[in-house]
């Protein structure tokens, strides 16, 4: 297994800053959605994507009602308590209680995350109470060391 330092994940994610939002895209500097950002960081660190991503509509989580992002992350990463997240961890958010998680971000500092969201570019945000209330799942990338 590849040994990965957390700062390598953070650095790879920060390289995506300013990439325009594009639904289903994953090309640094060209376009990415939240999953595309995570996929791009994964490719940079591990080479190939963990699995093929099927086409998805903007309302995929509401339409399916399944924890698709969580289940995919569990297949390839180690789940950790949301209270124990560290820089370099994957964060999954749900917009409303009872709805599946449908937004992904990477923690880049103890109180900062990087993400892509509709209508903007890949950007940094504070892990403020608004985000913490919506944080549903957290995962450690494979082979991560402190």
C-alpha positions in Angstrom: 0.0 0.0 0.0 1.2 3.5 -0.8 2.1 5.6 2.3 0.6 9.1 2.0 1.3 12.1 4.2 -1.7 14.3 5.1 0.1 17.4 3.8 0.4 15.7 0.3 -3.4 15.4 0.2 -3.9 19.0 1.4 -1.4 20.3 -1.2 -3.0 18.3 -4.0 -6.4 19.7 -3.0 -5.2 23.3 -2.8 -3.8 23.1 -6.3 -7.5 23.0 -7.4 -8.3 26.4 -6.0 -10.1 28.6 -8.5 -11.1 25.7 -10.8 -14.6 26.6 -12.1 -17.6 24.6 -11.0 -18.7 22.2 -13.7 -21.2 19.4 -13.0 -19.6 15.9 -13.3 -16.2 17.4 -14.4 -12.9 16.5 -12.8 -10.2 18.5 -14.6 -7.9 20.8 -12.6 -8.2 24.4 -13.9 -10.9 23.5 -16.3 -13.9 22.4 -14.2 -15.0 20.2 -11.3 -17.9 19.5 -9.0 -17.4 18.4 -5.4 -16.9 14.8 -6.3 -14.7 15.8 -9.2 -12.4 17.6 -6.8 -12.1 14.5 -4.7 -11.6 12.3 -7.8 -8.9 14.6 -9.1 -7.0 14.5 -5.8 -7.3 10.7 -5.7 -5.9 10.4 -9.2 -2.9 12.7 -8.3 -2.1 10.6 -5.3 -3.0 7.0 -6.3 -2.8 7.2 -10.1 -6.1 5.7 -11.2 -9.6 6.3 -9.9 -10.9 3.9 -7.3 -14.0 3.0 -9.4 -15.9 4.3 -12.4 -18.4 7.0 -11.6 -21.7 6.7 -13.4 -23.4 9.8 -14.8 -25.5 11.6 -12.2 -28.0 14.4 -12.3 -27.9 17.4 -9.8 -30.8 15.8 -7.8 -29.3 12.3 -7.7 -29.3 12.0 -3.9 -32.9 13.1 -3.6 -34.1 10.9 -6.4 -32.3 7.8 -5.2 -32.6 8.3 -1.4 -29.5 6.2 -0.9 -26.2 7.0 0.8 -24.3 6.6 -2.5 -21.3 8.8 -1.5 -21.0 7.2 1.9 -21.1 3.7 0.4 -18.5 4.5 -2.2 -16.2 6.1 0.4 -16.6 3.0 2.6 -15.5 0.8 -0.2 -12.1 2.6 -0.6 -11.4 4.6 2.6 -11.5 4.2 6.4 -14.4 5.9 8.2 -13.7 8.0 11.2 -15.8 9.9 13.7 -16.7 13.3 12.5 -15.4 14.7 15.8 -12.0 13.3 15.0 -11.3 14.7 11.6 -7.8 15.8 10.6 -6.4 17.8 7.7 -6.4 15.6 4.6 -9.7 13.8 5.5 -12.7 13.5 3.3 -15.9 15.2 4.6 -19.4 14.3 3.4 -22.3 16.7 4.2 -26.1 16.4 4.0 -28.0 19.5 3.3 -31.0 18.5 5.3 -31.7 16.0 8.1 -33.0 12.7 6.8 -31.5 13.3 3.3 -28.5 11.4 2.0 -25.1 13.1 2.1 -24.4 14.7 -1.3 -21.6 17.2 -0.9 -17.9 16.3 -0.5 -15.0 18.4 0.7 -11.5 17.8 2.0 -10.3 19.3 5.3 -7.2 21.3 4.7 -6.6 22.8 8.2 -8.3 22.2 11.5 -11.1 24.7 10.7 -10.9 25.0 6.9 -12.2 22.9 4.0 -11.9 23.0 0.3 -14.9 22.2 -1.9 -16.6 22.9 -5.2 -20.1 24.2 -5.3 -22.6 25.2 -8.0 -22.2 28.7 -9.2 -18.7 29.2 -7.9 -15.2 27.8 -8.2 -13.2 25.4 -6.0 -12.8 27.5 -2.9 -11.8 27.4 0.8 -14.4 27.7 3.5 -14.3 27.8 7.3 -15.6 24.7 9.0 -18.1 27.0 10.8 -21.1 25.8 12.8 -23.3 25.8 9.7 -21.0 23.2 8.1 -20.5 21.2 11.3 -24.3 20.8 11.7 -24.4 19.2 8.2 -21.2 17.0 8.5 -22.5 13.5 8.2 -19.5 11.3 7.5 -15.7 11.5 7.5 -13.1 9.3 5.9 -9.3 8.9 5.9 -7.7 8.3 2.5 -5.9 4.9 2.1 -2.3 4.7 3.4 -2.5 8.0 5.3 0.1 8.5 8.0 0.1 11.3 10.6 
